[in-house]
Amino acid sequence: QVQLMESGGGLVQAGGSLRLSCAASGRIFTINTMSWYRQRPGKQRELVATMSSGSSPNYADSVKGRFTISGENAKNTVYLQMSSLKSEDTAVYYCSALTVVPVRRYWGQGTQVTVSS
């Protein structure tokens, strides 16, 4: 089992920045990929950014150049640095871990990000 806990959401003005954190615990050695998803009001959950062992991070086109995913192994934590925020970035952001043994996806509880225009 893997447990994920997000933090760092909140209210920010358009053009501002925010950093989300995701702390992982449990069988973290089974994790191959860490990702951030978001669900905007009335929309389906969508992939925002992802990072895998030995690969470069990937980003949704809508956030390229504005968001950065990174990890801090010593703290078992993944971050999502968000800059130049827009009102359309308003969403619940979810951290997700994909393990390989067994193949299973885990989710955090989500953190609300609201961007005011």
C-alpha positions as CSV (number, residue, x, y, z in Angstrom):
1,Q,0.0,0.0,0.0
2,V,1.0,3.6,-0.7
3,Q,-0.4,6.6,1.0
4,L,-0.3,10.1,-0.5
5,M,-1.0,13.4,1.2
6,E,-1.2,16.6,-0.7
7,S,-0.8,20.1,0.7
8,G,-0.3,23.6,-0.5
9,G,-3.5,24.5,-2.2
10,G,-5.3,27.8,-1.7
11,L,-6.5,31.0,-3.2
12,V,-4.2,33.0,-5.4
13,Q,-4.6,35.9,-7.8
14,A,-4.1,35.4,-11.5
15,G,-0.5,35.7,-12.5
16,G,0.6,34.4,-9.1
17,S,2.4,31.3,-8.0
18,L,1.7,28.3,-5.8
19,R,3.6,25.2,-4.9
20,L,1.8,21.9,-4.2
21,S,3.4,19.1,-2.2
22,C,2.7,15.4,-2.1
23,A,4.2,13.3,0.6
24,A,4.3,9.6,0.0
25,S,4.5,6.8,2.6
26,G,4.2,3.1,2.8
27,R,5.7,0.9,0.0
28,I,7.3,3.8,-1.8
29,F,10.0,1.6,-3.2
30,T,7.4,0.1,-5.5
31,I,6.5,3.5,-7.1
32,N,7.6,3.9,-10.7
33,T,5.7,7.1,-11.7
34,M,4.5,10.1,-9.8
35,S,1.9,12.4,-11.4
36,W,-0.3,15.4,-10.8
37,Y,-3.8,15.4,-12.1
38,R,-6.5,18.0,-11.8
39,Q,-10.3,18.1,-12.1
40,R,-11.8,21.5,-13.1
41,P,-15.4,22.2,-12.4
42,G,-17.6,20.3,-14.7
43,K,-14.7,18.6,-16.4
44,Q,-13.1,15.2,-16.3
45,R,-9.9,14.6,-14.4
46,E,-6.9,15.3,-16.5
47,L,-3.2,14.7,-16.4
48,V,-1.1,17.8,-15.6
49,A,2.4,16.5,-15.1
50,T,4.2,13.2,-14.7
51,M,7.7,12.0,-13.8
52,S,9.1,8.5,-14.0
53,S,12.3,6.9,-13.1
54,G,14.9,7.5,-15.7
55,S,12.7,9.7,-17.9
56,S,12.2,13.4,-18.4
57,P,9.0,14.9,-17.0
58,N,6.0,15.4,-19.2
59,Y,3.4,18.1,-19.1
60,A,0.0,18.8,-20.5
61,D,0.2,21.4,-23.3
62,S,-1.9,23.8,-21.2
63,V,0.7,24.0,-18.4
64,K,4.0,23.7,-20.3
65,G,6.4,26.5,-19.4
66,R,4.3,27.4,-16.3
67,F,4.3,24.3,-14.1
68,T,7.3,22.2,-13.0
69,I,7.1,18.8,-11.3
70,S,10.0,17.8,-9.2
71,G,10.9,15.3,-6.4
72,E,12.8,15.3,-3.2
73,N,13.8,11.7,-2.4
74,A,15.0,12.4,1.1
75,K,11.5,13.6,2.0
76,N,9.6,11.2,-0.2
77,T,7.9,14.2,-1.6
78,V,6.9,15.4,-5.0
79,Y,6.1,19.0,-5.8
80,L,4.2,20.9,-8.4
81,Q,5.5,24.4,-8.8
82,M,2.8,26.5,-10.5
83,S,3.5,29.9,-11.9
84,S,1.7,32.5,-14.1
85,L,-1.5,31.0,-12.9
86,K,-4.7,31.6,-14.8
87,S,-8.4,31.4,-13.8
88,E,-8.7,28.2,-15.9
89,D,-6.1,26.5,-13.6
90,T,-8.8,26.5,-10.9
91,A,-9.3,22.9,-10.0
92,V,-8.9,20.2,-7.4
93,Y,-5.4,18.9,-7.8
94,Y,-4.6,15.2,-7.1
95,C,-1.3,13.5,-6.6
96,S,-1.0,10.0,-8.0
97,A,1.5,7.2,-7.7
98,L,1.8,4.2,-10.1
99,T,3.4,1.2,-8.6
100,V,4.8,-1.7,-10.6
101,V,4.6,-4.5,-8.1
102,P,1.7,-4.9,-8.2
103,V,0.6,-2.6,-11.0
104,R,-1.8,-0.2,-9.2
105,R,-2.5,3.5,-9.1
106,Y,-2.9,5.3,-5.9
107,W,-4.5,8.7,-5.3
108,G,-4.3,11.4,-2.7
109,Q,-7.3,13.2,-1.3
110,G,-6.9,16.3,-3.5
111,T,-6.2,19.9,-2.7
112,Q,-8.2,22.8,-4.0
113,V,-6.5,25.6,-6.0
114,T,-8.5,28.6,-6.8
115,V,-7.2,31.4,-9.1
116,S,-9.1,34.7,-8.9
117,S,-9.0,36.9,-12.0
